[in-house]
Amino acid sequence: MLSALKNSYEFLVTKRPLAVLVVIGLLTLLAAMGLPRFKIDASADSLTLEADKSLDYFREIAERYASGDFLVVTYRYKDGDLFSDESLEALGRLRDELAGVDGVSSVQSILDVPLLYSPKLSLTDITDEIRTLSQSDTDRDLARQEFLSSPIYRELILSPDGQTTALLANLTLDSRGIELVRERDALRRKRNSEGLSPEEAARLEEVSAVYLEHRTVQEQEAHQRVDTVRAILAGYDDDAELFLGGVTMITADMISFIKSDLLVFGLGILAFIILTLLLIFRQPRWVLLPLLTCVTTAVMILGLLSWLDWRMTVISANFVALLLIITLAITIHLAVRYREYIAQNPDWSRETLVLQTVRFMAKPCLYTALTTIVAFVSLVVSGIRPVIDFGWMMTMGVTLALVLSFLIIPSFLMILPKRQGKVSEDNSHAFTLRFSSFAERHKFVVLGVSLIAAVVSVVGMSQLKVENRFIDYFDDSTEIYQGMLVIDRRLGGTVTLDIILDKPEEEAVAFEGEEDPFAVEAEDDPFALEEDPFAASEEDPFGSEEAAPQQSYWFTVAGLATLEQLHDYLEEQPEIGKVQSLATLYKVARDLKGGQLNDFELAVANTSLPPEIRGVLVDPYLSAEHNQARITLRVMETDPNLRRGELIERIYDYAHNEMGIAPENIHQTGLLVLYNNMLQSLFKSQILTLGAVFVGILLMFLVLFRSLSIAIIALVPNMLAACVVLGGMGLAGIPLDMMTITIAAITVGIGVDHAIHYLYRFRAEFAKDGDYLATMHRSHATIGRAMFYTAITIIAGFSILALSKFVPSIYFGLLTALAMSAALLGSLTLLPLLLVMVKPLGAGSVDSGEIDIPEGAAKA
């Protein structure tokens, strides 16, 4: 089978090269036709764990409390006081324009929210018309003071200096999307735990397709909405300092970042490829052939992903740059080997040169590609959806790069005329020989430095952390960073956290069972059989269910006291900004009455609150149907002491141990919980991915070299390189994130390519005389050059990622470049030194069995 495949391949590239290139060209054209379908995904799905149950609960609570997405606009008047006529007039116009944007359900601002202290009202006055700042007779000084000190608005709608306010544009809740994604995720969980029936499997496929289409439409509308809002804000630049914030805006900007990174990285890498090839080979064909192979690979894989509707995320934005670098490395190895053959055997025919090149390079390139694939496949165990997608994309891309490199370059070499005369001189081997000389003369220095690096790396890895600030993902020049900074420092925090309290079981019994002291049997009630003249009727809308809110345990003195205790504790935490709950209404009601309220007064208040008050102080924090209360808070993302996991546990600990709330009756949800779950999974993901890649590559080395000692020797320099970069991150205080957890696996996967090529060539050279030292120097002078070329291109190529505006991409590029530098240094010093010291090939000549030289030809 393998022999037939080998013969078919050699026949195609040597006898039918034009046909091969035509087929590749047609496939590339077909793939390119799919590029307009290419999509980018920056939704919550792309930034969360694959099987996070908290995500489903988050969606359930969002739907229950109708807490959809929103946009925040910060407004700071430039030419005077925020509460001046001109400022409020401009603010009103801005509010009205935002309210007219498609998809915006309502806009809240200082102009519209109900005022209860301007002047101070009594409980009976609340049922009358509510005063707002937009009314001409409202005392603005009193309103300003209320916004600054009222429990309702403090740290919410006005900055402490009284000059920056926020407009909250509430977006229409996507109930259809929540319904679809919850059904999809429920089926996925069942599939993973117990399996699906054929009908359920078909439903999962159907609902996944419907949801994907629905989300695509929603994302397009959201992006257009953000553009519309930005166009509106641009009209007020002369009047006010404005910033736009919110998850929708961040998503839209992240998509722009991904597009920008794809363009910048792609063009930057292509320019770098051209420059590198010109410097290395100084021949047009060795610039054009690798360049053509790289571009064809990128277009074909992007087209394939487009046709499959497989979307790019912020993590896989590096995909194109990384694939171009890996493809270039393969082509450089082919080019260097071909040029060695033609320099040593100028009388060989084109067919002989091509066949000997592909025969010699097929196995090492195959194994280097496989080890790289193993590295990327290992990312699948991370459990983080964008990392998983990135792993599969790179697996497909590397496979395609290997196939196209061994088709395009040999086929073109069969068509192009064989170059006559001397091949351009390349003295780079003189540089690589310095490494072998250093390893020979200073072996204790090499071993000592390696040992010190290993120890320091272990110390550094022990200091690795996952806590990082989302705001630090963005350059401080971006609107995302500036907007989050303003909201965080002036308007009560950015990242949301919800605490959900269910009714205690003992209260449920008291309200529902026979222990209720107010429960009376019907036959014992003398008025039970008579018609209630005050009951609701069609003519009495105030008796309807809508006008008479359901009573809840949380609207009693006992329930509100519990909420208030937890509410006050949360406000005391330094990382927490604005806290809102029913306790806010309770505080205000007590203040307006001038004393405590009893259950009867609370019940009356619950039924008599006007819609303006209920919409602000009750509905977002109470689900009477589920007898459930909700406390919402915002966390200060810029707080340097923020530890999300510790904060979540601290809240649970206080609720359980200090307040006696049963664990099953309190839940935490929100973006902070989802983000923390992802961060906390990073350590486990790092161990799993790194462990998977080491085991996979070790097994491949055993198959390739059939020697445990050689396999371990090959892994040591790359293990050290991975440890160096992880230890360096720990010592430098750089936290793990969704991108940096991939560095170690990628470093090993790509770094072992050097080891494979070096060991493969070392065995072939060792077969000549059985001299380890001489073999080391010859290997450095030959394959060492290709290793040097490819490593430099990889290092410089990854460094181009520093041009990104997404900080994790910058870290990813620079840290991977550092890791690849360490891998190259280890492969040129530590690896050959270990071979010389351990002598895994024995003391005599070993038959390499790798080179098939035609009779009469000079041996390469």
Summary of the structure (lengths in Angstrom):
residues: 860
radius of gyration: 33.9
end to end distance: 29.4
largest distance: 120.4
contacts: 2897
relative contact order: 0.11
helix: 67%
strand: 8%
